[in-house]
């Protein structure tokens, strides 16, 4: 399960990442609200942990913008505030849960378990775009009655592109999100896996396509090219 941590206190973000990784989660970290929106809109995360007091865009506003973009990923807000009005504001903005600092690792994990149980398989099992369905558990890509298994990197790229159909995703963003911000992967790696993914989409008979936007990146398009 992949979690996005949006926290401007770098030491706290790293501490959260260690707790989560020790419990088997994959973690990405960003340190301002706008980055939280950008990463959250990728559709690659199972849960977003968002601080309220963030630079550029605060956590309440970032949550609102993600919901307006139809991002249904569960959001857990973190804050040093414990006033009832702040909790109401957070939940009204579209957050699923609210936790006040300081908190224990056990409390954090309990909140995450509750969030993932609450969402169930409806949110996490499949992702559909165009005539393709991506199984988020088995990594199978299906079109009609045809199914093929994707590799981990093919799956990561497919999830990013299918999660935001029509949006142009740069090669740099794909590297950052599919390989991780500290990866040494290059644009050639992205091009190779895009090629693999296109072949598998063709194998299952999909009319959807991954378009190359020259000097910019890639876009998932539904239906055959005109």
C-alpha positions as CSV (number, residue, x, y, z in Angstrom):
1,X,0.0,0.0,0.0
2,X,1.3,3.4,-1.0
3,X,1.0,6.5,1.2
4,X,1.6,10.2,0.5
5,X,2.9,12.2,3.4
6,X,2.4,16.0,3.0
7,X,4.3,17.6,5.9
8,X,6.5,20.8,5.9
9,X,8.4,19.7,9.0
10,X,11.0,17.5,7.3
11,X,12.0,15.8,10.5
12,X,8.4,14.9,11.3
13,X,7.8,13.7,7.7
14,X,10.9,11.5,7.9
15,X,9.7,10.1,11.3
16,X,6.3,9.4,9.8
17,X,7.9,7.7,6.8
18,X,10.0,5.4,9.1
19,X,6.9,4.4,11.1
20,X,5.0,3.6,8.0
21,X,7.8,1.8,6.2
22,X,8.4,-0.3,9.3
23,X,4.8,-1.4,9.0
24,X,5.1,-2.4,5.4
25,X,3.9,0.7,3.6
26,X,5.6,2.5,0.6
27,X,5.9,6.2,1.3
28,X,6.4,9.3,-0.7
29,X,7.0,12.7,1.0
30,X,6.3,16.3,-0.1
31,X,6.6,19.4,1.9
32,X,4.0,21.9,0.7
33,X,0.3,22.0,-0.1
34,X,0.7,22.5,-3.8
35,X,2.9,19.5,-4.1
36,X,0.4,17.6,-2.1
37,X,-2.3,18.5,-4.7
38,X,0.0,17.6,-7.6
39,X,1.0,14.3,-6.2
40,X,-2.5,13.5,-4.9
41,X,-4.1,14.0,-8.3
42,X,-1.9,11.2,-9.7
43,X,-4.2,8.6,-8.3
44,X,-1.3,6.4,-7.2
45,X,-1.9,6.6,-3.4
46,X,-4.1,4.5,-1.1
47,X,-4.0,7.1,1.7
48,X,-2.9,10.8,2.0
49,X,-1.6,12.0,5.3
50,X,-1.8,15.8,5.2
51,X,-0.7,18.5,7.7
52,X,-3.0,21.5,8.0
53,X,-0.4,24.2,8.4
54,X,1.5,24.0,5.1
55,X,3.3,26.5,2.9
56,X,1.8,27.6,-0.4
57,X,-1.6,25.9,0.1
58,X,-2.9,24.9,3.6
59,X,-4.2,21.4,4.2
60,X,-7.8,22.4,4.3
61,X,-7.6,24.1,0.9
62,X,-5.5,21.3,-0.6
63,X,-8.1,18.7,0.6
64,X,-10.9,20.8,-1.0
65,X,-9.0,21.0,-4.3
66,X,-8.4,17.3,-4.4
67,X,-12.0,16.6,-3.8
68,X,-13.1,19.1,-6.5
69,X,-10.7,17.2,-8.8
70,X,-12.7,14.0,-8.0
71,X,-9.8,12.4,-6.1
72,X,-11.4,10.0,-3.7
73,X,-8.2,8.9,-1.9
74,X,-8.8,8.8,1.9
75,X,-7.2,11.9,3.6
76,X,-6.0,12.0,7.2
77,X,-5.4,15.5,8.4
78,X,-2.7,16.2,11.0
79,X,-2.6,19.3,13.1
80,X,-1.4,20.8,16.4
81,X,-4.9,22.3,16.8
82,X,-7.5,20.5,18.7
83,X,-10.4,23.0,18.6
84,X,-13.7,21.5,17.6
85,X,-14.2,24.2,14.9
86,X,-10.9,23.1,13.2
87,X,-12.0,19.5,13.2
88,X,-15.3,20.5,11.6
89,X,-13.5,22.6,9.0
90,X,-11.2,19.7,8.2
91,X,-14.0,17.2,7.8
92,X,-16.2,19.7,5.9
93,X,-13.3,20.2,3.5
94,X,-13.5,16.6,2.5
95,X,-11.0,14.9,4.9
96,X,-11.9,11.4,6.1
97,X,-10.2,11.6,9.5
98,X,-8.4,14.0,11.8
99,X,-5.6,13.4,14.2
100,X,-4.1,15.9,16.6
101,X,-0.3,16.2,17.3
102,X,1.4,14.8,19.2
103,X,0.4,11.2,18.6
104,X,1.8,7.8,19.1
105,X,2.8,5.4,16.3
106,X,0.1,3.0,17.5
107,X,-2.5,5.7,17.2
108,X,-1.4,6.6,13.7
109,X,-1.6,2.9,12.6
110,X,-5.0,2.5,14.2
111,X,-6.3,5.5,12.2
112,X,-4.8,4.1,8.9
113,X,-6.4,0.7,9.5
114,X,-9.8,2.3,10.1
115,X,-9.5,4.4,6.9
116,X,-8.6,1.4,4.7
117,X,-11.3,-0.7,6.2
118,X,-13.8,2.1,5.7
119,X,-13.0,2.4,2.0
120,X,-13.0,-1.4,1.4
121,X,-12.5,-3.0,-2.0
122,X,-14.8,-0.5,-3.8
123,X,-12.1,2.1,-3.9
124,X,-8.9,0.1,-4.0
125,X,-9.7,-3.0,-6.1
126,X,-9.9,-1.6,-9.7
127,X,-9.3,1.5,-11.8
128,X,-11.1,1.9,-15.0
129,X,-10.3,4.3,-17.9
130,X,-11.7,4.0,-21.4
131,X,-12.1,0.3,-22.2
132,X,-9.4,-0.8,-19.8
133,X,-9.7,-2.0,-16.2
134,X,-6.6,-2.2,-14.0
135,X,-6.8,-4.5,-11.0
136,X,-4.9,-2.7,-8.2
137,X,-4.3,-5.9,-6.2
138,X,-3.3,-8.5,-8.9
139,X,-1.7,-6.0,-11.4
140,X,-3.9,-7.4,-14.2
141,X,-4.9,-5.2,-17.1
142,X,-8.2,-6.2,-18.7
143,X,-10.1,-5.2,-21.8
144,X,-13.3,-7.1,-22.7
145,X,-12.5,-10.8,-22.0
146,X,-8.8,-10.4,-22.4
147,X,-6.4,-10.0,-19.4
148,X,-2.7,-9.6,-19.1
149,X,-0.4,-9.3,-16.1
150,X,1.7,-6.1,-15.8
151,X,5.2,-5.8,-14.3
152,X,5.5,-3.6,-11.2
153,X,6.8,-0.6,-13.2
154,X,4.3,-1.1,-16.0
155,X,1.6,-1.2,-13.4
156,X,2.9,2.0,-11.7
157,X,2.9,3.9,-14.9
158,X,-0.5,2.6,-16.0
159,X,-2.0,3.6,-12.6
160,X,-0.6,7.1,-13.0
161,X,-1.8,7.6,-16.5
162,X,-5.2,5.9,-16.2
163,X,-5.8,7.7,-12.9
164,X,-5.7,11.1,-14.8
165,X,-7.0,10.4,-18.3
166,X,-6.4,13.3,-20.6
167,X,-3.8,14.9,-18.4
168,X,-0.2,15.3,-19.7
169,X,2.3,13.7,-17.3
170,X,5.9,14.6,-17.8
171,X,8.7,12.0,-17.9
172,X,10.2,13.6,-14.8
173,X,6.9,13.2,-12.9
174,X,6.6,9.5,-14.0
175,X,10.2,8.9,-12.7
176,X,9.4,10.6,-9.5
177,X,6.1,8.8,-8.9
178,X,6.9,5.3,-10.4
179,X,10.5,5.0,-9.3
180,X,10.7,7.4,-6.4
181,X,12.2,10.8,-5.9
182,X,15.7,9.4,-5.1
183,X,15.8,7.0,-8.1
184,X,18.6,7.1,-10.7
185,X,16.1,6.0,-13.4
186,X,16.4,8.0,-16.7
187,X,14.0,9.1,-19.4
188,X,15.1,6.0,-21.4
189,X,13.7,3.8,-18.7
190,X,10.3,5.6,-19.0
191,X,10.3,5.3,-22.8
192,X,11.0,1.6,-22.5
193,X,8.2,0.9,-20.1
194,X,5.8,3.1,-22.0
195,X,6.6,0.9,-25.0
196,X,6.0,-2.3,-23.0
197,X,2.7,-1.0,-21.7
198,X,1.5,0.0,-25.2
199,X,2.2,-3.5,-26.5
200,X,0.2,-5.0,-23.6
201,X,-2.7,-2.6,-24.2
202,X,-2.6,-3.8,-27.8
203,X,-2.4,-7.4,-26.8
204,X,-5.7,-7.2,-24.9
205,X,-7.3,-5.3,-27.8
206,X,-7.8,-1.9,-26.2
207,X,-8.7,1.1,-28.3
208,X,-7.2,3.4,-25.7
209,X,-3.8,4.7,-26.3
210,X,-0.8,6.5,-24.6
211,X,0.0,9.6,-26.6
212,X,3.4,11.1,-26.7
213,X,3.4,14.8,-26.3
214,X,6.7,15.9,-27.8
215,X,9.1,17.5,-25.4
216,X,6.5,17.3,-22.6
217,X,5.4,13.8,-21.7
218,X,2.6,11.3,-22.1
219,X,-1.2,11.3,-22.0
220,X,-3.7,8.5,-21.6
221,X,-6.4,8.9,-24.3
222,X,-9.7,7.0,-24.4
223,X,-10.8,5.5,-27.7
224,X,-9.0,5.1,-31.1
225,X,-7.2,8.1,-32.6
226,X,-9.3,10.1,-35.1
